[in-house]
Amino acid sequence: MAKPVSVLFVCMGNICRSPTAEGVFRRRVAAAGLSGRFVIDSAGTHGYHVGEPPDQRSMEYASRRGYDLSAQRSRKVTALDFEDFDHLLAMDHDNLALLRAACPPQHRHKLGLMMAHATRSAADVVPDPYYGGSQGFDLVLDYLEDAADGLLATLNKK
């Protein structure tokens, strides 16, 4: 059996966007019957919330669409992540720049933006909903569902 493809979703604090991306992608992979082919995780570029569950609003809006994020706990990206993961996908340009700055040169090809895999949206980033209203959490889900579908299609071809 081939080595599982490993994907790490990354945002700033690992309590809104990246845990949502993890939950969405995990469910898409399971629905396709491919759970054994993937290792899926999320992390933050900052350690503000290490050990905490996702933001309550993220869990609430995800739950409305059938995603359970409750078992996840925030963690910070580590040096080993650059070695261990095949793909490290940032939610925005700021977090991608932070990943690039920390990433050893031989692993930079693994870095990218999550929204590069979107097929229905022209947005290039997943906006941070933390300081906004509830509509931001729905938008994050819309974008991540789109990008997760595109990512799964791309990775499933390999």
Secondary structure, 3 states (H helix, E strand, C coil): CCCCEEEEEEECCCCCHHHHHHHHHHHHHHHCCCHHHEEEEEEECCCCCCCCCCCHHHHHHHHHCCCCCCCCCCCECCHHHHHHCCEEEECCHHHHHHHHHHCCHHHHHHEEEHHHHCCCCCCCCCCCCCCCCCHHHHHHHHHHHHHHHHHHHHHHHC
